[in-house]
Amino acid sequence: METEKKVEYTIDDTEAEDFEDISTPYDVSKIDILFEPEYVDRLVRKFDLKELNLNPDFQRNEVWKQKQKSRLIESILIKIPIPSFYIDARDESNWIVIDGLQRLSSIIRYIKDEYPLKDLEFLQELHGKRFSELDRTFQRRIEDFKLTLYLVRPNTPEEIALNIFTRINTLGEPLSPQEIRHAIYNGNATKLLKEIAESDEFLNTIHPTPAMKRRMSDRELILRLLAFKITNYEEYKKSNNLAIFLAHSMKKMNTMNESELDELRSFLRDSMDKASLVFGKFAFRKIYEDDDNNKKRPINKSLVETFGYFLPNYSFETLENSKEAIVSNLREALTNDIQFENSISRATNNIENVHYRFSKVKEILDDATRKDTV
């Protein structure tokens, strides 16, 4: 029992995806990244002017411990170089920290007197001191310390910028694609995804593990479904670039009014409730003809997109009467239709696979609900 609990906390319960390579290559000549050393006190000023976004909602659950923050400040005080920072500077009035968020946040918050130094290795005489309590010599040493910044400049196209941020991995765990989107497109979209991820309808259907929440896999599931609600699957473009498709969906959500956002909320909650009604604990998971009731596979993102998209078109009464036929049809399709199985498992961003899996799920539901009316 203890082993099961440990697994639940450490596993991202979504199926790994296989993406087809982007069919349109990037023009690398458009990459515009500026290497720029910057004094700490100038970054503090940008923060005070709200031109530097530390985005506290974006930080992962494992916020740095007091010892880690203090040792970082100590490194600056004894003039040890620290790793570089990557900044989305495409909006010059709103720099977004993509890589190095914990480090930069720790530096600025120390200067703001938000915590004292502890567990120092070399400067033990500074133990317990906040920034305002340091000798002016030490204060200047922090303020005048130069940080190495890599600024992704305004001329860099969006798709290239997203690719750059996805590649970044200087310290610790690399950011997931959804964490990057969350940082760049903060606004209505991020608030809505967070709200839905915490709703009873979503939690009772998806049962996200802590690992899913920490890496924002739960919010990506919601975004994947809402993206196809915002832009019909038949309009999914031929570039195979699902990342850009999702990014554009978040941009659109950021411009929506409250009535439009309410429509998305209602759609998502209705979708979750109906998936739970039809599939129970197997909602959005692959099921095959030979499976027994104890075989529970990871959540499949493509099944979230497709069944989540179509289920709201049917009444609760129709789905209640047809759920056995729907489950049977899905088992049969996954077992015998190789193209359908491939469309939700391999090259899932490919336009032909996107269109096929949507049309197949519609066929599964229409066939099952027709049987109920016969």
Backbone torsions as a table, in degrees:
resi	resn	phi	psi	omega
1	MET	NA	-39.8	178.7
2	GLU	-63.5	-38.4	179.3
3	THR	-63.4	-42.9	179.7
4	GLU	-61.0	-41.1	-178.7
5	LYS	-64.9	-40.5	179.1
6	LYS	-63.7	-43.4	178.6
7	VAL	-60.8	-43.0	-178.3
8	GLU	-59.0	-34.6	-176.7
9	TYR	-83.2	-19.1	-173.1
10	THR	-110.3	-12.8	-174.5
11	ILE	-101.7	134.8	171.0
12	ASP	-83.8	109.3	-171.4
13	ASP	-82.6	43.8	172.0
14	THR	-123.2	144.1	-176.7
15	GLU	-70.3	135.6	176.7
16	ALA	-63.1	142.6	-177.6
17	GLU	-108.2	153.2	174.4
18	ASP	-114.2	117.6	-179.9
19	PHE	-102.1	144.2	171.7
20	GLU	-78.2	145.1	178.9
21	ASP	-58.7	148.1	178.5
22	ILE	-61.3	129.6	-173.5
23	SER	-77.6	-24.1	179.7
24	THR	-105.2	110.4	-177.1
25	PRO	-67.6	151.2	178.5
26	TYR	-77.0	149.0	172.2
27	ASP	-87.8	98.8	-173.6
28	VAL	-66.0	-16.6	178.7
29	SER	-67.2	-15.7	-179.4
30	LYS	-88.4	-4.6	177.9
31	ILE	-68.9	124.6	-177.6
32	ASP	-128.6	93.0	179.6
33	ILE	-118.9	126.9	-178.2
34	LEU	-104.8	127.0	172.4
35	PHE	-85.3	121.7	-174.4
36	GLU	-145.2	109.0	171.3
37	PRO	-67.7	140.6	-177.0
38	GLU	-140.4	136.9	177.7
39	TYR	-70.0	145.1	179.8
40	VAL	-58.1	-42.5	-174.7
41	ASP	-65.5	-28.0	177.3
42	ARG	-72.0	-34.9	176.2
43	LEU	-70.0	-34.8	175.6
44	VAL	-63.2	-39.6	178.8
45	ARG	-65.1	-41.9	176.9
46	LYS	-61.2	-39.3	177.6
47	PHE	-62.3	-44.3	-179.8
48	ASP	-63.7	-31.5	179.5
49	LEU	-86.5	5.4	-179.4
50	LYS	61.6	32.0	176.3
51	GLU	-104.0	-0.2	177.6
52	LEU	-127.8	116.9	-172.3
53	ASN	-99.2	108.6	175.9
54	LEU	-87.4	-13.0	170.3
55	ASN	44.4	71.5	-175.7
56	PRO	-60.1	-26.8	179.5
57	ASP	-68.9	-18.5	-177.3
58	PHE	-82.3	-21.7	-175.2
59	GLN	-64.6	142.4	179.1
60	ARG	-71.3	168.6	-176.4
61	ASN	-64.4	-31.0	-176.4
62	GLU	-84.8	64.3	178.0
63	VAL	-58.8	144.7	-177.0
64	TRP	-54.0	141.3	175.8
65	LYS	-74.9	163.7	179.9
66	GLN	-57.2	-38.9	-178.9
67	LYS	-64.0	-42.9	-179.9
68	GLN	-62.8	-44.0	-180.0
69	LYS	-64.3	-42.6	-178.2
70	SER	-66.5	-40.7	179.5
71	ARG	-65.9	-32.6	175.6
72	LEU	-64.0	-46.9	178.8
73	ILE	-62.5	-39.6	178.3
74	GLU	-62.5	-40.4	177.9
75	SER	-58.2	-41.8	178.3
76	ILE	-65.2	-43.5	-177.6
77	LEU	-63.9	-31.8	179.2
78	ILE	-100.5	12.9	170.3
79	LYS	65.4	37.5	173.0
80	ILE	-89.0	126.6	179.0
81	PRO	-59.5	144.2	177.1
82	ILE	-116.8	159.3	-176.4
83	PRO	-57.9	158.9	-177.3
84	SER	-75.4	170.0	-178.5
85	PHE	-122.3	142.2	173.6
86	TYR	-108.9	128.7	-175.1
87	ILE	-123.6	132.5	169.5
88	ASP	-82.2	101.2	-176.9
89	ALA	-109.9	26.3	179.9
90	ARG	-68.5	-25.8	169.9
91	ASP	-106.2	107.4	-172.1
92	GLU	-65.2	-19.4	179.4
93	SER	-95.0	2.5	-178.8
94	ASN	-151.1	81.4	176.7
95	TRP	-73.8	133.3	179.6
96	ILE	-115.1	124.2	-179.4
97	VAL	-79.3	116.0	-179.1
98	ILE	-96.2	-40.5	179.1
99	ASP	-131.7	125.2	-177.9
100	GLY	106.0	15.7	-176.3
101	LEU	-59.1	-46.5	-178.3
102	GLN	-63.9	-40.1	-178.6
103	ARG	-66.5	-48.6	-178.1
104	LEU	-66.8	-39.2	176.9
105	SER	-60.6	-42.3	-179.7
106	SER	-63.4	-39.5	179.9
107	ILE	-66.1	-49.6	-177.0
108	ILE	-66.3	-40.0	-178.0
109	ARG	-71.1	-26.6	173.9
110	TYR	-68.9	-43.2	178.2
111	ILE	-62.5	-28.9	178.0
112	LYS	-82.2	6.7	176.2
113	ASP	68.6	27.0	-174.8
114	GLU	-83.4	-12.1	177.0
115	TYR	-157.6	153.5	176.3
116	PRO	-92.4	163.4	177.0
117	LEU	-78.0	139.9	179.0
118	LYS	-144.6	156.2	173.9
119	ASP	54.6	41.5	178.0
120	LEU	-74.4	151.7	-177.7
121	GLU	-95.7	-39.2	-175.2
122	PHE	-111.7	-41.5	-175.0
123	LEU	-99.7	59.5	-174.0
124	GLN	-64.4	-21.4	178.9
125	GLU	-68.2	-12.8	178.8
126	LEU	-95.1	4.5	-179.7
127	HIS	-56.7	131.9	176.9
128	GLY	85.5	-3.3	-176.2
129	LYS	-91.5	135.4	170.6
130	ARG	-88.3	171.2	-176.0
131	PHE	-57.6	-44.6	-177.3
132	SER	-65.0	-16.8	-178.3
133	GLU	-95.5	-4.4	178.8
134	LEU	-76.6	152.1	169.4
135	ASP	-59.9	150.4	-177.4
136	ARG	-58.2	-30.1	178.4
137	THR	-60.1	-44.8	179.3
138	PHE	-70.6	-36.9	178.5
139	GLN	-61.3	-44.9	179.2
140	ARG	-63.8	-36.3	-178.5
141	ARG	-61.8	-36.9	177.3
142	ILE	-73.9	-48.6	-177.3
143	GLU	-61.8	-35.5	-176.1
144	ASP	-93.3	5.5	179.3
145	PHE	-72.1	133.9	-178.8
146	LYS	-94.5	126.1	175.3
147	LEU	-98.1	144.9	178.5
148	THR	-90.6	115.8	-178.8
149	LEU	-111.7	141.6	167.6
150	TYR	-114.3	111.4	-175.4
151	LEU	-99.6	119.4	173.3
152	VAL	-81.2	113.1	-166.8
153	ARG	-86.0	165.5	-175.5
154	PRO	-57.5	-27.4	-177.9
155	ASN	-73.4	-11.6	-178.2
156	THR	-76.5	120.7	179.4
157	PRO	-60.2	153.4	-174.3
158	GLU	-58.2	-44.9	-176.4
159	GLU	-65.1	-32.6	177.9
160	ILE	-73.8	-40.2	178.3
161	ALA	-60.4	-43.7	179.1
162	LEU	-62.7	-39.1	178.9
163	ASN	-64.8	-41.0	178.5
164	ILE	-60.8	-47.6	-176.8
165	PHE	-65.3	-32.8	178.6
166	THR	-67.2	-31.1	-178.1
167	ARG	-78.8	-19.5	-173.2
168	ILE	-66.9	134.4	175.9
169	ASN	-164.2	80.7	-176.8
170	THR	-93.7	-38.4	-178.9
171	LEU	-137.1	136.0	172.2
172	GLY	65.5	-149.5	-173.9
173	GLU	-77.1	132.2	177.5
174	PRO	-67.1	153.2	178.4
175	LEU	-69.3	142.7	173.6
176	SER	-77.9	158.8	178.4
177	PRO	-54.7	-37.4	-178.9
178	GLN	-71.4	-33.9	176.3
179	GLU	-63.6	-37.9	178.0
180	ILE	-66.4	-45.8	177.9
181	ARG	-60.7	-38.9	-178.8
182	HIS	-62.5	-37.1	-179.8
183	ALA	-71.4	-42.3	-172.6
184	ILE	-79.1	-37.9	-172.7
185	TYR	-110.0	41.8	179.7
186	ASN	-64.3	133.1	-178.7
187	GLY	156.7	-143.4	179.2
188	ASN	-53.5	-41.0	-175.8
189	ALA	-62.2	-50.5	-177.6
190	THR	-66.0	-36.3	178.3
191	LYS	-65.5	-42.8	-179.4
192	LEU	-66.3	-44.7	179.7
193	LEU	-61.0	-41.6	179.0
194	LYS	-64.2	-44.7	-179.3
195	GLU	-61.0	-47.4	-178.9
196	ILE	-66.6	-38.8	-179.8
197	ALA	-62.1	-23.5	-180.0
198	GLU	-99.4	2.2	-177.6
199	SER	-77.5	152.4	-179.9
200	ASP	-61.4	-39.2	-177.3
201	GLU	-60.7	-44.6	-179.6
202	PHE	-70.3	-46.8	-177.2
203	LEU	-62.9	-39.9	-177.4
204	ASN	-74.2	-18.6	-180.0
205	THR	-97.3	-44.4	-174.1
206	ILE	-89.0	-33.8	-175.6
207	HIS	50.7	59.0	-176.7
208	PRO	-64.9	138.2	176.4
209	THR	-78.5	160.4	175.8
210	PRO	-55.6	-34.3	178.7
211	ALA	-64.9	-37.5	176.9
212	MET	-63.9	-42.2	-179.0
213	LYS	-66.5	-41.7	-176.2
214	ARG	-64.4	-36.4	-178.9
215	ARG	-94.7	4.3	179.2
216	MET	63.8	24.5	175.0
217	SER	-64.7	-32.0	178.4
218	ASP	-63.9	-41.2	-179.3
219	ARG	-72.6	-30.4	176.1
220	GLU	-66.3	-38.5	176.6
221	LEU	-57.3	-44.9	-179.7
222	ILE	-64.7	-45.0	-179.7
223	LEU	-62.1	-41.8	-179.7
224	ARG	-57.7	-42.3	-179.6
225	LEU	-70.8	-47.1	-178.0
226	LEU	-65.7	-31.0	-179.9
227	ALA	-60.9	-40.7	179.4
228	PHE	-78.9	-17.3	171.5
229	LYS	-74.7	-39.9	-179.6
230	ILE	-71.6	-43.4	179.5
231	THR	-123.5	111.9	-176.8
232	ASN	-51.8	141.4	-177.0
233	TYR	-56.9	-26.4	179.3
234	GLU	-69.0	-16.2	179.3
235	GLU	-99.8	5.1	177.2
236	TYR	-61.6	125.1	-169.9
237	LYS	-75.7	161.8	-172.0
238	LYS	-81.6	3.7	-178.4
239	SER	-74.1	-11.9	-175.7
240	ASN	65.5	12.3	-174.6
241	ASN	-93.4	84.1	-179.6
242	LEU	-63.9	-33.9	-179.2
243	ALA	-60.0	-43.4	178.7
244	ILE	-69.9	-38.1	177.3
245	PHE	-57.6	-45.3	179.8
246	LEU	-70.0	-38.8	178.8
247	ALA	-62.7	-44.4	179.3
248	HIS	-64.7	-32.4	178.1
249	SER	-65.7	-40.1	177.5
250	MET	-66.8	-37.6	177.0
251	LYS	-62.2	-41.1	178.7
252	LYS	-64.9	-41.4	179.4
253	MET	-62.4	-33.5	179.8
254	ASN	-67.2	-19.3	179.9
255	THR	-98.8	-2.9	-175.4
256	MET	-76.6	149.7	173.6
257	ASN	-85.2	176.1	-173.7
258	GLU	-65.0	-33.7	178.9
259	SER	-64.6	-42.0	178.9
260	GLU	-67.3	-38.2	177.6
261	LEU	-67.2	-37.7	177.4
262	ASP	-61.7	-37.4	178.6
263	GLU	-62.4	-41.1	178.1
264	LEU	-67.0	-40.2	178.0
265	ARG	-59.3	-48.8	-177.3
266	SER	-63.6	-42.6	178.7
267	PHE	-59.6	-47.1	-176.8
268	LEU	-64.9	-44.6	-178.5
269	ARG	-66.4	-39.4	176.8
270	ASP	-63.0	-42.0	179.3
271	SER	-61.5	-45.1	-179.6
272	MET	-64.1	-45.7	-179.2
273	ASP	-60.5	-40.5	-177.1
274	LYS	-75.6	-32.8	174.8
275	ALA	-65.5	-39.7	178.4
276	SER	-65.7	-39.5	178.8
277	LEU	-61.6	-44.9	-174.5
278	VAL	-78.9	-45.8	-169.7
279	PHE	-108.1	-12.5	-179.4
280	GLY	58.7	-131.2	-176.8
281	LYS	-70.6	-10.2	180.0
282	PHE	-98.1	13.7	-178.8
283	ALA	-57.0	126.2	177.3
284	PHE	64.0	25.6	177.9
285	ARG	-119.9	147.5	178.3
286	LYS	-66.0	137.2	175.1
287	ILE	-136.8	134.7	-176.7
288	TYR	-118.4	165.6	-173.7
289	GLU	-61.9	-33.0	-177.5
290	ASP	-89.8	-0.6	-178.3
291	ASP	-69.3	145.5	170.3
292	ASP	-98.6	177.1	-174.5
293	ASN	-72.8	-6.4	179.7
294	ASN	-96.5	-7.5	-178.1
295	LYS	-86.6	108.9	-177.6
296	LYS	-123.1	109.4	-178.8
297	ARG	-87.7	168.4	178.1
298	PRO	-64.5	161.4	175.9
299	ILE	-65.8	134.9	179.5
300	ASN	-103.7	120.8	-174.6
301	LYS	-62.6	-34.5	-179.8
302	SER	-69.3	-31.8	175.1
303	LEU	-71.5	-31.9	174.5
304	VAL	-63.2	-47.2	-179.5
305	GLU	-58.5	-47.4	-168.9
306	THR	-82.1	-57.6	178.6
307	PHE	-64.5	-38.6	177.5
308	GLY	-60.6	-32.5	-179.0
309	TYR	-72.4	-43.1	-171.9
310	PHE	-91.4	-28.4	-174.5
311	LEU	-56.9	-37.7	178.4
312	PRO	-61.7	-13.3	179.1
313	ASN	-75.1	-10.0	-175.9
314	TYR	-115.4	147.9	179.5
315	SER	-74.6	160.1	176.7
316	PHE	-60.8	-37.9	-178.9
317	GLU	-64.1	-44.6	179.6
318	THR	-62.8	-43.1	-178.9
319	LEU	-68.3	-37.3	177.3
320	GLU	-61.1	-43.0	-178.4
321	ASN	-75.8	-20.4	-173.6
322	SER	-110.1	-0.1	-168.7
323	LYS	-62.7	-36.0	178.8
324	GLU	-65.3	-39.9	178.7
325	ALA	-68.2	-36.5	178.7
326	ILE	-64.4	-47.1	179.2
327	VAL	-61.1	-43.7	179.5
328	SER	-62.1	-42.8	179.2
329	ASN	-63.6	-39.4	179.5
330	LEU	-67.5	-42.7	177.2
331	ARG	-58.2	-45.0	-177.8
332	GLU	-65.3	-43.1	-177.9
333	ALA	-65.3	-45.2	-179.0
334	LEU	-67.2	-30.1	-178.2
335	THR	-80.2	-37.8	-169.3
336	ASN	-114.3	-18.4	-178.6
337	ASP	-100.9	96.0	-176.1
338	ILE	-63.5	-36.3	-179.6
339	GLN	-63.9	-39.7	178.8
340	PHE	-67.2	-45.3	178.0
341	GLU	-57.7	-43.8	178.9
342	ASN	-66.1	-36.2	-175.4
343	SER	-67.4	-22.3	178.0
344	ILE	-106.0	5.3	-175.9
345	SER	-127.3	-33.7	-173.9
346	ARG	-128.4	138.3	-179.1
347	ALA	47.4	51.3	-173.2
348	THR	-69.6	-13.0	176.6
349	ASN	-88.8	-8.1	-179.1
350	ASN	-65.6	134.9	-173.6
351	ILE	-61.2	-39.9	179.1
352	GLU	-64.2	-39.8	178.6
353	ASN	-67.8	-39.5	177.5
354	VAL	-59.9	-49.7	-177.5
355	HIS	-66.0	-39.8	-177.7
356	TYR	-66.2	-44.7	-176.4
357	ARG	-67.8	-34.0	176.7
358	PHE	-66.8	-45.6	-178.9
359	SER	-66.0	-35.3	-179.9
360	LYS	-68.8	-42.6	179.3
361	VAL	-65.8	-38.5	175.8
362	LYS	-60.9	-42.1	178.0
363	GLU	-62.8	-42.3	179.4
364	ILE	-59.6	-45.1	-177.8
365	LEU	-72.5	-44.0	-179.5
366	ASP	-62.6	-42.3	179.7
367	ASP	-63.1	-44.0	-178.1
368	ALA	-68.2	-40.0	-178.6
369	THR	-75.0	-27.7	174.7
370	ARG	-65.9	-40.7	178.8
371	LYS	-58.0	-34.8	-178.8
372	ASP	-68.6	-28.9	-176.9
373	THR	-89.6	-11.6	-178.1
374	VAL	-77.3	NA	NA
